[in-house]
Amino acid sequence: MVRVDPERQSEYREAYDAWQKQLARLHEIFLDGEPLEPPKLKGLLNREARAKQRYDAARDALLGIGGIGRSLAPSIHSGSADDPQ
């Protein structure tokens, strides 16, 4: 049986749920054909991308892999030391 830190487990579940919510909305637009104005689509795409980054960081933390000390809320400033890109 794998033992998981309760705080990391909670962060993982919250990040996963938030990402799935954004992904479901994205699917409504792209797969179900629901119309959305371009500025709102851009916002949706950005929210989904940030939610996926947060999920990836939470998953890595849960599994004990990835960057040490990496924040679950990645920096939004490009070129910062915390930005993995």
Biopython code that builds the backbone (N, CA, C, O; Angstrom):
import numpy as np
from Bio.PDB.StructureBuilder import StructureBuilder

atoms = [
    (1, "MET", "N", (0.847, -1.185, 0.000)),
    (1, "MET", "CA", (0.000, 0.000, 0.000)),
    (1, "MET", "C", (0.886, 1.239, 0.000)),
    (1, "MET", "O", (1.850, 1.333, 0.760)),
    (2, "VAL", "N", (0.548, 2.168, -0.849)),
    (2, "VAL", "CA", (1.300, 3.406, -0.963)),
    (2, "VAL", "C", (0.737, 4.418, 0.029)),
    (2, "VAL", "O", (-0.474, 4.629, 0.097)),
    (3, "ARG", "N", (1.615, 5.032, 0.787)),
    (3, "ARG", "CA", (1.185, 6.068, 1.733)),
    (3, "ARG", "C", (1.457, 7.428, 1.099)),
    (3, "ARG", "O", (2.530, 7.681, 0.551)),
    (4, "VAL", "N", (0.446, 8.296, 1.191)),
    (4, "VAL", "CA", (0.528, 9.611, 0.565)),
    (4, "VAL", "C", (0.309, 10.684, 1.623)),
    (4, "VAL", "O", (-0.586, 10.581, 2.462)),
    (5, "ASP", "N", (1.144, 11.713, 1.564)),
    (5, "ASP", "CA", (0.982, 12.851, 2.455)),
    (5, "ASP", "C", (-0.411, 13.457, 2.230)),
    (5, "ASP", "O", (-0.749, 13.792, 1.094)),
    (6, "PRO", "N", (-1.222, 13.605, 3.279)),
    (6, "PRO", "CA", (-2.589, 14.121, 3.106)),
    (6, "PRO", "C", (-2.652, 15.497, 2.430)),
    (6, "PRO", "O", (-3.579, 15.768, 1.666)),
    (7, "GLU", "N", (-1.679, 16.360, 2.705)),
    (7, "GLU", "CA", (-1.683, 17.687, 2.088)),
    (7, "GLU", "C", (-1.435, 17.577, 0.582)),
    (7, "GLU", "O", (-2.107, 18.240, -0.209)),
    (8, "ARG", "N", (-0.483, 16.750, 0.189)),
    (8, "ARG", "CA", (-0.213, 16.549, -1.236)),
    (8, "ARG", "C", (-1.398, 15.881, -1.920)),
    (8, "ARG", "O", (-1.723, 16.198, -3.065)),
    (9, "GLN", "N", (-2.034, 14.966, -1.223)),
    (9, "GLN", "CA", (-3.207, 14.295, -1.783)),
    (9, "GLN", "C", (-4.322, 15.313, -2.029)),
    (9, "GLN", "O", (-4.966, 15.290, -3.077)),
    (10, "SER", "N", (-4.543, 16.191, -1.079)),
    (10, "SER", "CA", (-5.576, 17.216, -1.212)),
    (10, "SER", "C", (-5.244, 18.176, -2.355)),
    (10, "SER", "O", (-6.117, 18.523, -3.151)),
    (11, "GLU", "N", (-3.985, 18.602, -2.436)),
    (11, "GLU", "CA", (-3.572, 19.498, -3.518)),
    (11, "GLU", "C", (-3.755, 18.831, -4.875)),
    (11, "GLU", "O", (-4.196, 19.465, -5.834)),
    (12, "TYR", "N", (-3.418, 17.560, -4.947)),
    (12, "TYR", "CA", (-3.574, 16.816, -6.199)),
    (12, "TYR", "C", (-5.044, 16.747, -6.607)),
    (12, "TYR", "O", (-5.388, 17.024, -7.756)),
    (13, "ARG", "N", (-5.900, 16.380, -5.671)),
    (13, "ARG", "CA", (-7.330, 16.265, -5.996)),
    (13, "ARG", "C", (-7.920, 17.607, -6.434)),
    (13, "ARG", "O", (-8.691, 17.667, -7.391)),
    (14, "GLU", "N", (-7.556, 18.676, -5.733)),
    (14, "GLU", "CA", (-8.069, 20.001, -6.095)),
    (14, "GLU", "C", (-7.572, 20.420, -7.477)),
    (14, "GLU", "O", (-8.339, 20.950, -8.281)),
    (15, "ALA", "N", (-6.297, 20.185, -7.750)),
    (15, "ALA", "CA", (-5.730, 20.551, -9.050)),
    (15, "ALA", "C", (-6.357, 19.728, -10.165)),
    (15, "ALA", "O", (-6.655, 20.253, -11.238)),
    (16, "TYR", "N", (-6.555, 18.445, -9.915)),
    (16, "TYR", "CA", (-7.163, 17.570, -10.917)),
    (16, "TYR", "C", (-8.596, 18.009, -11.214)),
    (16, "TYR", "O", (-8.990, 18.111, -12.376)),
    (17, "ASP", "N", (-9.368, 18.266, -10.171)),
    (17, "ASP", "CA", (-10.760, 18.694, -10.357)),
    (17, "ASP", "C", (-10.844, 20.028, -11.110)),
    (17, "ASP", "O", (-11.696, 20.202, -11.981)),
    (18, "ALA", "N", (-9.959, 20.959, -10.771)),
    (18, "ALA", "CA", (-9.966, 22.259, -11.451)),
    (18, "ALA", "C", (-9.609, 22.098, -12.926)),
    (18, "ALA", "O", (-10.213, 22.741, -13.784)),
    (19, "TRP", "N", (-8.634, 21.247, -13.221)),
    (19, "TRP", "CA", (-8.237, 21.022, -14.613)),
    (19, "TRP", "C", (-9.370, 20.348, -15.383)),
    (19, "TRP", "O", (-9.656, 20.733, -16.517)),
    (20, "GLN", "N", (-10.014, 19.353, -14.788)),
    (20, "GLN", "CA", (-11.103, 18.655, -15.460)),
    (20, "GLN", "C", (-12.269, 19.595, -15.756)),
    (20, "GLN", "O", (-12.929, 19.462, -16.786)),
    (21, "LYS", "N", (-12.522, 20.539, -14.862)),
    (21, "LYS", "CA", (-13.583, 21.520, -15.080)),
    (21, "LYS", "C", (-13.269, 22.371, -16.313)),
    (21, "LYS", "O", (-14.133, 22.581, -17.165)),
    (22, "GLN", "N", (-12.030, 22.856, -16.403)),
    (22, "GLN", "CA", (-11.633, 23.671, -17.552)),
    (22, "GLN", "C", (-11.617, 22.844, -18.836)),
    (22, "GLN", "O", (-12.014, 23.325, -19.898)),
    (23, "LEU", "N", (-11.163, 21.618, -18.733)),
    (23, "LEU", "CA", (-11.102, 20.735, -19.894)),
    (23, "LEU", "C", (-12.504, 20.409, -20.408)),
    (23, "LEU", "O", (-12.728, 20.363, -21.618)),
    (24, "ALA", "N", (-13.436, 20.184, -19.501)),
    (24, "ALA", "CA", (-14.818, 19.901, -19.903)),
    (24, "ALA", "C", (-15.408, 21.088, -20.660)),
    (24, "ALA", "O", (-16.103, 20.915, -21.661)),
    (25, "ARG", "N", (-15.126, 22.283, -20.174)),
    (25, "ARG", "CA", (-15.625, 23.488, -20.865)),
    (25, "ARG", "C", (-15.001, 23.603, -22.251)),
    (25, "ARG", "O", (-15.682, 23.953, -23.215)),
    (26, "LEU", "N", (-13.718, 23.312, -22.351)),
    (26, "LEU", "CA", (-13.032, 23.347, -23.637)),
    (26, "LEU", "C", (-13.635, 22.335, -24.605)),
    (26, "LEU", "O", (-13.782, 22.617, -25.794)),
    (27, "HIS", "N", (-13.984, 21.155, -24.093)),
    (27, "HIS", "CA", (-14.614, 20.132, -24.931)),
    (27, "HIS", "C", (-15.984, 20.582, -25.430)),
    (27, "HIS", "O", (-16.373, 20.257, -26.552)),
    (28, "GLU", "N", (-16.711, 21.323, -24.610)),
    (28, "GLU", "CA", (-18.007, 21.842, -25.055)),
    (28, "GLU", "C", (-17.835, 22.712, -26.292)),
    (28, "GLU", "O", (-18.674, 22.695, -27.193)),
    (29, "ILE", "N", (-16.751, 23.466, -26.332)),
    (29, "ILE", "CA", (-16.507, 24.372, -27.458)),
    (29, "ILE", "C", (-16.004, 23.598, -28.672)),
    (29, "ILE", "O", (-16.572, 23.710, -29.759)),
    (30, "PHE", "N", (-14.938, 22.809, -28.492)),
    (30, "PHE", "CA", (-14.288, 22.163, -29.625)),
    (30, "PHE", "C", (-14.966, 20.881, -30.094)),
    (30, "PHE", "O", (-14.966, 20.588, -31.290)),
    (31, "LEU", "N", (-15.532, 20.126, -29.191)),
    (31, "LEU", "CA", (-16.127, 18.844, -29.581)),
    (31, "LEU", "C", (-17.630, 18.922, -29.796)),
    (31, "LEU", "O", (-18.175, 18.212, -30.640)),
    (32, "ASP", "N", (-18.298, 19.775, -29.040)),
    (32, "ASP", "CA", (-19.749, 19.874, -29.151)),
    (32, "ASP", "C", (-20.194, 21.061, -29.994)),
    (32, "ASP", "O", (-21.384, 21.215, -30.267)),
    (33, "GLY", "N", (-19.243, 21.907, -30.410)),
    (33, "GLY", "CA", (-19.563, 23.020, -31.307)),
    (33, "GLY", "C", (-20.238, 24.210, -30.666)),
    (33, "GLY", "O", (-20.848, 25.021, -31.362)),
    (34, "GLU", "N", (-20.142, 24.332, -29.357)),
    (34, "GLU", "CA", (-20.752, 25.488, -28.697)),
    (34, "GLU", "C", (-19.989, 26.754, -29.102)),
    (34, "GLU", "O", (-18.761, 26.783, -29.018)),
    (35, "PRO", "N", (-20.693, 27.789, -29.534)),
    (35, "PRO", "CA", (-20.002, 29.006, -29.971)),
    (35, "PRO", "C", (-19.411, 29.782, -28.788)),
    (35, "PRO", "O", (-19.944, 29.772, -27.678)),
    (36, "LEU", "N", (-18.302, 30.446, -29.068)),
    (36, "LEU", "CA", (-17.659, 31.280, -28.055)),
    (36, "LEU", "C", (-16.860, 32.357, -28.777)),
    (36, "LEU", "O", (-16.136, 32.069, -29.730)),
    (37, "GLU", "N", (-16.993, 33.576, -28.325)),
    (37, "GLU", "CA", (-16.282, 34.696, -28.935)),
    (37, "GLU", "C", (-14.778, 34.510, -28.766)),
    (37, "GLU", "O", (-14.339, 33.975, -27.748)),
    (38, "PRO", "N", (-13.975, 34.944, -29.751)),
    (38, "PRO", "CA", (-12.521, 34.750, -29.698)),
    (38, "PRO", "C", (-11.845, 35.224, -28.412)),
    (38, "PRO", "O", (-11.002, 34.494, -27.890)),
    (39, "PRO", "N", (-12.166, 36.409, -27.866)),
    (39, "PRO", "CA", (-11.490, 36.810, -26.623)),
    (39, "PRO", "C", (-11.799, 35.867, -25.461)),
    (39, "PRO", "O", (-10.934, 35.595, -24.628)),
    (40, "LYS", "N", (-13.031, 35.372, -25.409)),
    (40, "LYS", "CA", (-13.403, 34.439, -24.343)),
    (40, "LYS", "C", (-12.746, 33.085, -24.561)),
    (40, "LYS", "O", (-12.385, 32.410, -23.597)),
    (41, "LEU", "N", (-12.587, 32.680, -25.818)),
    (41, "LEU", "CA", (-11.900, 31.427, -26.122)),
    (41, "LEU", "C", (-10.446, 31.508, -25.679)),
    (41, "LEU", "O", (-9.914, 30.558, -25.105)),
    (42, "LYS", "N", (-9.810, 32.632, -25.942)),
    (42, "LYS", "CA", (-8.412, 32.803, -25.518)),
    (42, "LYS", "C", (-8.301, 32.675, -24.003)),
    (42, "LYS", "O", (-7.393, 32.014, -23.499)),
    (43, "GLY", "N", (-9.220, 33.302, -23.277)),
    (43, "GLY", "CA", (-9.221, 33.201, -21.823)),
    (43, "GLY", "C", (-9.414, 31.774, -21.359)),
    (43, "GLY", "O", (-8.747, 31.321, -20.429)),
    (44, "LEU", "N", (-10.324, 31.065, -22.004)),
    (44, "LEU", "CA", (-10.573, 29.672, -21.654)),
    (44, "LEU", "C", (-9.337, 28.816, -21.890)),
    (44, "LEU", "O", (-8.981, 27.986, -21.054)),
    (45, "LEU", "N", (-8.686, 29.022, -23.031)),
    (45, "LEU", "CA", (-7.468, 28.267, -23.332)),
    (45, "LEU", "C", (-6.374, 28.549, -22.305)),
    (45, "LEU", "O", (-5.658, 27.638, -21.890)),
    (46, "ASN", "N", (-6.247, 29.800, -21.900)),
    (46, "ASN", "CA", (-5.253, 30.156, -20.885)),
    (46, "ASN", "C", (-5.572, 29.523, -19.534)),
    (46, "ASN", "O", (-4.678, 29.024, -18.851)),
    (47, "ARG", "N", (-6.848, 29.545, -19.151)),
    (47, "ARG", "CA", (-7.242, 28.932, -17.875)),
    (47, "ARG", "C", (-6.983, 27.435, -17.883)),
    (47, "ARG", "O", (-6.506, 26.879, -16.893)),
    (48, "GLU", "N", (-7.298, 26.775, -19.003)),
    (48, "GLU", "CA", (-7.060, 25.328, -19.096)),
    (48, "GLU", "C", (-5.573, 25.030, -19.008)),
    (48, "GLU", "O", (-5.168, 24.087, -18.329)),
    (49, "ALA", "N", (-4.758, 25.823, -19.686)),
    (49, "ALA", "CA", (-3.306, 25.606, -19.666)),
    (49, "ALA", "C", (-2.740, 25.781, -18.256)),
    (49, "ALA", "O", (-1.913, 24.983, -17.815)),
    (50, "ARG", "N", (-3.183, 26.820, -17.551)),
    (50, "ARG", "CA", (-2.704, 27.040, -16.179)),
    (50, "ARG", "C", (-3.180, 25.933, -15.251)),
    (50, "ARG", "O", (-2.433, 25.486, -14.380)),
    (51, "ALA", "N", (-4.416, 25.490, -15.434)),
    (51, "ALA", "CA", (-4.941, 24.395, -14.605)),
    (51, "ALA", "C", (-4.157, 23.114, -14.859)),
    (51, "ALA", "O", (-3.889, 22.358, -13.926)),
    (52, "LYS", "N", (-3.788, 22.865, -16.110)),
    (52, "LYS", "CA", (-2.998, 21.666, -16.449)),
    (52, "LYS", "C", (-1.605, 21.763, -15.834)),
    (52, "LYS", "O", (-1.087, 20.764, -15.333)),
    (53, "GLN", "N", (-0.996, 22.931, -15.861)),
    (53, "GLN", "CA", (0.320, 23.110, -15.239)),
    (53, "GLN", "C", (0.242, 22.848, -13.736)),
    (53, "GLN", "O", (1.114, 22.195, -13.163)),
    (54, "ARG", "N", (-0.805, 23.361, -13.113)),
    (54, "ARG", "CA", (-0.970, 23.145, -11.673)),
    (54, "ARG", "C", (-1.182, 21.658, -11.380)),
    (54, "ARG", "O", (-0.628, 21.126, -10.418)),
    (55, "TYR", "N", (-1.980, 20.998, -12.209)),
    (55, "TYR", "CA", (-2.194, 19.564, -12.044)),
    (55, "TYR", "C", (-0.882, 18.801, -12.208)),
    (55, "TYR", "O", (-0.567, 17.926, -11.402)),
    (56, "ASP", "N", (-0.117, 19.130, -13.248)),
    (56, "ASP", "CA", (1.157, 18.442, -13.478)),
    (56, "ASP", "C", (2.101, 18.603, -12.287)),
    (56, "ASP", "O", (2.763, 17.649, -11.879)),
    (57, "ALA", "N", (2.158, 19.824, -11.731)),
    (57, "ALA", "CA", (3.013, 20.069, -10.578)),
    (57, "ALA", "C", (2.528, 19.276, -9.358)),
    (57, "ALA", "O", (3.336, 18.714, -8.619)),
    (58, "ALA", "N", (1.215, 19.234, -9.152)),
    (58, "ALA", "CA", (0.654, 18.493, -8.019)),
    (58, "ALA", "C", (0.892, 16.996, -8.186)),
    (58, "ALA", "O", (1.170, 16.298, -7.211)),
    (59, "ARG", "N", (0.785, 16.504, -9.405)),
    (59, "ARG", "CA", (1.032, 15.087, -9.682)),
    (59, "ARG", "C", (2.491, 14.744, -9.408)),
    (59, "ARG", "O", (2.792, 13.732, -8.777)),
    (60, "ASP", "N", (3.392, 15.594, -9.887)),
    (60, "ASP", "CA", (4.818, 15.366, -9.628)),
    (60, "ASP", "C", (5.110, 15.358, -8.132)),
    (60, "ASP", "O", (5.860, 14.512, -7.646)),
    (61, "ALA", "N", (4.518, 16.299, -7.404)),
    (61, "ALA", "CA", (4.727, 16.356, -5.959)),
    (61, "ALA", "C", (4.177, 15.111, -5.274)),
    (61, "ALA", "O", (4.796, 14.576, -4.354)),
    (62, "LEU", "N", (3.025, 14.656, -5.720)),
    (62, "LEU", "CA", (2.417, 13.459, -5.151)),
    (62, "LEU", "C", (3.306, 12.238, -5.374)),
    (62, "LEU", "O", (3.443, 11.386, -4.496)),
    (63, "LEU", "N", (3.906, 12.167, -6.561)),
    (63, "LEU", "CA", (4.768, 11.039, -6.905)),
    (63, "LEU", "C", (6.196, 11.212, -6.421)),
    (63, "LEU", "O", (6.999, 10.283, -6.502)),
    (64, "GLY", "N", (6.519, 12.408, -5.915)),
    (64, "GLY", "CA", (7.867, 12.669, -5.429)),
    (64, "GLY", "C", (8.882, 12.857, -6.543)),
    (64, "GLY", "O", (10.064, 12.560, -6.373)),
    (65, "ILE", "N", (8.416, 13.351, -7.684)),
    (65, "ILE", "CA", (9.328, 13.594, -8.803)),
    (65, "ILE", "C", (9.246, 15.052, -9.232)),
    (65, "ILE", "O", (8.391, 15.797, -8.753)),
    (66, "GLY", "N", (10.112, 15.451, -10.110)),
    (66, "GLY", "CA", (10.062, 16.809, -10.639)),
    (66, "GLY", "C", (10.970, 17.728, -9.870)),
    (66, "GLY", "O", (11.773, 17.301, -9.041)),
    (67, "GLY", "N", (10.823, 19.011, -10.167)),
    (67, "GLY", "CA", (11.679, 20.034, -9.573)),
    (67, "GLY", "C", (11.444, 20.187, -8.084)),
    (67, "GLY", "O", (10.299, 20.287, -7.644)),
    (68, "ILE", "N", (12.495, 20.204, -7.318)),
    (68, "ILE", "CA", (12.403, 20.396, -5.875)),
    (68, "ILE", "C", (12.056, 21.850, -5.604)),
    (68, "ILE", "O", (12.687, 22.759, -6.144)),
    (69, "GLY", "N", (11.063, 22.062, -4.779)),
    (69, "GLY", "CA", (10.662, 23.408, -4.421)),
    (69, "GLY", "C", (9.812, 24.099, -5.469)),
    (69, "GLY", "O", (9.538, 25.294, -5.357)),
    (70, "ARG", "N", (9.392, 23.364, -6.483)),
    (70, "ARG", "CA", (8.563, 23.977, -7.524)),
    (70, "ARG", "C", (7.185, 24.263, -6.947)),
    (70, "ARG", "O", (6.598, 23.423, -6.265)),
    (71, "SER", "N", (6.685, 25.440, -7.224)),
    (71, "SER", "CA", (5.395, 25.870, -6.705)),
    (71, "SER", "C", (4.260, 25.213, -7.470)),
    (71, "SER", "O", (4.400, 24.918, -8.657)),
    (72, "LEU", "N", (3.135, 24.979, -6.800)),
    (72, "LEU", "CA", (1.949, 24.459, -7.466)),
    (72, "LEU", "C", (1.244, 25.546, -8.260)),
    (72, "LEU", "O", (0.392, 25.245, -9.097)),
    (73, "ALA", "N", (1.580, 26.783, -8.016)),
    (73, "ALA", "CA", (1.033, 27.898, -8.789)),
    (73, "ALA", "C", (2.177, 28.520, -9.574)),
    (73, "ALA", "O", (2.829, 29.442, -9.085)),
    (74, "PRO", "N", (2.434, 28.029, -10.789)),
    (74, "PRO", "CA", (3.571, 28.509, -11.566)),
    (74, "PRO", "C", (3.512, 30.017, -11.780)),
    (74, "PRO", "O", (2.438, 30.612, -11.869)),
    (75, "SER", "N", (4.685, 30.609, -11.858)),
    (75, "SER", "CA", (4.790, 32.044, -12.076)),
    (75, "SER", "C", (4.169, 32.421, -13.415)),
    (75, "SER", "O", (4.314, 31.695, -14.399)),
    (76, "ILE", "N", (3.486, 33.544, -13.452)),
    (76, "ILE", "CA", (2.903, 33.990, -14.708)),
    (76, "ILE", "C", (3.839, 34.944, -15.432)),
    (76, "ILE", "O", (3.536, 35.390, -16.539)),
    (77, "HIS", "N", (4.965, 35.257, -14.823)),
    (77, "HIS", "CA", (5.928, 36.154, -15.441)),
    (77, "HIS", "C", (6.875, 35.349, -16.307)),
    (77, "HIS", "O", (7.552, 34.445, -15.817)),
    (78, "SER", "N", (6.929, 35.673, -17.604)),
    (78, "SER", "CA", (7.813, 34.929, -18.493)),
    (78, "SER", "C", (9.255, 35.258, -18.158)),
    (78, "SER", "O", (9.603, 36.390, -17.820)),
    (79, "GLY", "N", (10.080, 34.229, -18.262)),
    (79, "GLY", "CA", (11.499, 34.403, -18.043)),
    (79, "GLY", "C", (11.897, 34.447, -16.586)),
    (79, "GLY", "O", (13.057, 34.731, -16.290)),
    (80, "SER", "N", (10.991, 34.180, -15.662)),
    (80, "SER", "CA", (11.351, 34.196, -14.255)),
    (80, "SER", "C", (12.087, 32.923, -13.896)),
    (80, "SER", "O", (12.033, 31.941, -14.637)),
    (81, "ALA", "N", (12.768, 32.929, -12.778)),
    (81, "ALA", "CA", (13.549, 31.775, -12.347)),
    (81, "ALA", "C", (12.641, 30.581, -12.050)),
    (81, "ALA", "O", (13.084, 29.437, -12.148)),
    (82, "ASP", "N", (11.366, 30.830, -11.686)),
    (82, "ASP", "CA", (10.456, 29.740, -11.372)),
    (82, "ASP", "C", (9.803, 29.145, -12.609)),
    (82, "ASP", "O", (9.178, 28.087, -12.535)),
    (83, "ASP", "N", (9.944, 29.823, -13.755)),
    (83, "ASP", "CA", (9.288, 29.397, -14.986)),
    (83, "ASP", "C", (10.078, 28.259, -15.610)),
    (83, "ASP", "O", (11.232, 28.459, -15.991)),
    (84, "PRO", "N", (9.478, 27.040, -15.729)),
    (84, "PRO", "CA", (10.218, 25.898, -16.244)),
    (84, "PRO", "C", (10.519, 25.971, -17.722)),
    (84, "PRO", "O", (11.266, 25.130, -18.222)),
    (85, "GLN", "N", (9.979, 26.930, -18.447)),
    (85, "GLN", "CA", (10.211, 27.024, -19.885)),
    (85, "GLN", "C", (11.419, 27.824, -20.210)),
    (85, "GLN", "O", (11.749, 27.995, -21.383)),
]
sb = StructureBuilder()
sb.init_structure("model")
sb.init_model(0)
sb.init_chain("A")
sb.init_seg("    ")
for serial, (resi, resn, name, xyz) in enumerate(atoms, 1):
    if name == "N":
        sb.init_residue(resn, " ", resi, " ")
    sb.init_atom(name, np.array(xyz, "f"), 0.0, 1.0, " ", f" {name:<3s}", serial, name[0])
structure = sb.get_structure()
